[in-house]
Structures are given as C-alpha cells and as structure tokens.
Amino acid sequence: MPFYEKGATKIHYKEDGSGFPLLIIPSRGINGIIADATTRAPFDTFEEFKNDFRCITFDQRNAKEGQSSGPIEIERPWDSYTDDHLGLMDHLGIDQFLVLGFCIGGPFIWNMLQRASDRVVAGVLAQPVGFRPEMAGAFLSNMYRNNPDFVLTVTRDFVRACQTPLLILPDDVPGHPYAVAMESAMLAPNAQVSLCPWKEPVERIPLAVRHVRTFLRAHRPVAA
C-alpha cells in the first residue's frame, strides 16, 4: 500500500473501489489503523462501499500498530491529524469528498468541517466520541482535557450553524456518550439519526449499513 509524504510526516493509506471519494476515518483513537476502518470495524467499509465509492483510509500518525509517522504537535493535537486527513486528499487530487468516521472520527469530522466545510459534501459519524463530565479522566490531556466539552473540537454554536448533511449512529458507552451524539444531532440543522443500538444484536448491523449507504448515495454529487 502507498504512502503520502509531506515534510516530516509520512501517512500509510489504502484505497479501493471507484466513484465519488469516501474518506473513512478508523476507530481506536490516535492508534487507529487501516484495519480499524475495514476488517476490525463493526462492518468492513471497503467491502460494503467499494462498488459505489472510491474508498480511502489510512493509519493515523504514530499509531502503535501502523506505518504512519510524524511530529507530535502538542500545542495543536486535533489540527495536526486534520492536516494529515486533508493533506492526503490533496495528495490524491481530491477536492470534495464524503467522509465516514468511527469513534474519534466524530471530533475529526467536526474539525474538518470547521476548517474545510466546502470540501466535505456529507458526513457519517458512527459511535462518535464526546465529553461526559463524569468521565474527566480521558487520555491525552491536550486533546481531551484542555477543551473538555461537547464534541471536543467545535462549539455548539458551530454545530447549530453547520449546513452539511450528517448521519449520526449513536452508541451508549462511556467513551461514546449517547447524550452528546443526540445533542449534536438535535442541534445540527441537516442531521439525521440512525437506530440505536445498531451494533447489538449483530443482526442490526446490516440495517445500519443500508442506512449509511442510502445516505451516502443520496448526497454524492449527481455528476459522480
């Protein structure tokens, strides 16, 4: 699989399929790798969507099991990863794209919308991370403690003003708080919500996948 390089940063990525681009952000926090967006995800995104979309995913910068590397930017942790995500799309010659993010992909999508809303056609936030006051002891102080609120990367006012179509698949565990997922869905004017729980029993997963596929197909540009 190929690499994208920019300065001291080297990002290992994978792509498959054809059609309008779909960037897929893996789960497992900053240790997310390609497998966490494909074979280790609740459903294999490449297998499900490669017939409709050009699927792209990657190892996060410095993920323990991954092959990507880059500087540890303590003062701008969220933005350093968003640099990688947008930079990869630049490298591939992609201007506009759809995005699907698991877990930490939720805050990353919000940050991407804050920085480049004109490029993100629509987004799917699956089991998104959020802040719960009773869970203040999160990892990575500058990512989770310095702005301990809501979806971590943007404000409620930003979410209220966001016009990008969004589909949210809530979860209800400490790391993926249901309350935050639902609040963001209620605030965002063009958001919709899938079923919850959607991963258990496993028989529900195909229904959630159908919802995601229908949403993505509905929002890809007609020319694609």
C-alpha positions, 0 to 999 in steps of 0.5 A, spaced: 500 500 500 502 507 498 504 512 502 503 520 502 509 524 504 509 531 506 515 534 510 516 530 516 510 526 516 509 520 512 501 517 512 500 509 510 493 509 506 489 504 502 484 505 497 479 501 493 473 501 489 471 507 484 466 513 484 465 519 488 471 519 494 469 516 501 474 518 506 473 513 512 476 515 518 478 508 523 476 507 530 481 506 536 483 513 537 490 516 535 492 508 534 487 507 529 489 503 523 487 501 516 484 495 519 480 499 524 476 502 518 475 495 514 476 488 517 476 490 525 470 495 524 463 493 526 462 492 518 468 492 513 467 499 509 471 497 503 467 491 502 460 494 503 462 501 499 467 499 494 462 498 488 459 505 489 465 509 492 472 510 491 474 508 498 480 511 502 483 510 509 489 510 512 493 509 519 493 515 523 500 518 525 504 514 530 499 509 531 502 503 535 500 498 530 501 502 523 506 505 518 504 512 519 509 517 522 510 524 524 511 530 529 507 530 535 504 537 535 502 538 542 500 545 542 495 543 536 493 535 537 486 535 533 489 540 527 495 536 526 491 529 524 486 534 520 492 536 516 494 529 515 486 527 513 486 533 508 493 533 506 492 526 503 486 528 499 490 533 496 495 528 495 490 524 491 487 530 487 481 530 491 477 536 492 470 534 495 469 528 498 464 524 503 467 522 509 465 516 514 468 516 521 468 511 527 469 513 534 474 519 534 472 520 527 466 524 530 471 530 533 475 529 526 469 530 522 467 536 526 474 539 525 474 538 518 468 541 517 470 547 521 476 548 517 474 545 510 466 545 510 466 546 502 470 540 501 466 535 505 459 534 501 456 529 507 458 526 513 457 519 517 459 519 524 458 512 527 459 511 535 462 518 535 466 520 541 464 526 546 465 529 553 461 526 559 463 530 565 463 524 569 468 521 565 474 527 566 479 522 566 480 521 558 487 520 555 491 525 552 490 531 556 491 536 550 486 533 546 481 531 551 482 535 557 484 542 555 477 543 551 473 538 555 466 539 552 461 537 547 464 534 541 471 536 543 473 540 537 467 545 535 462 549 539 455 548 539 454 554 536 458 551 530 454 545 530 447 549 530 450 553 524 453 547 520 449 546 513 452 539 511 448 533 511 450 528 517 448 521 519 449 520 526 449 512 529 449 513 536 452 508 541 451 508 549 458 507 552 462 511 556 467 513 551 461 514 546 456 518 550 449 517 547 447 524 550 452 528 546 451 524 539 443 526 540 445 533 542 449 534 536 444 531 532 438 535 535 442 541 534 445 540 527 440 543 522 441 537 516 442 531 521 439 525 521 439 519 526 440 512 525 437 506 530 440 505 536 443 500 538 445 498 531 451 494 533 447 489 538 444 484 536 449 483 530 443 482 526 442 490 526 448 491 523 446 490 516 440 495 517 445 500 519 449 499 513 443 500 508 442 506 512 449 509 511 449 507 504 442 510 502 445 516 505 451 516 502 448 515 495 443 520 496 448 526 497 454 524 492 454 529 487 449 527 481 455 528 476 459 522 480 
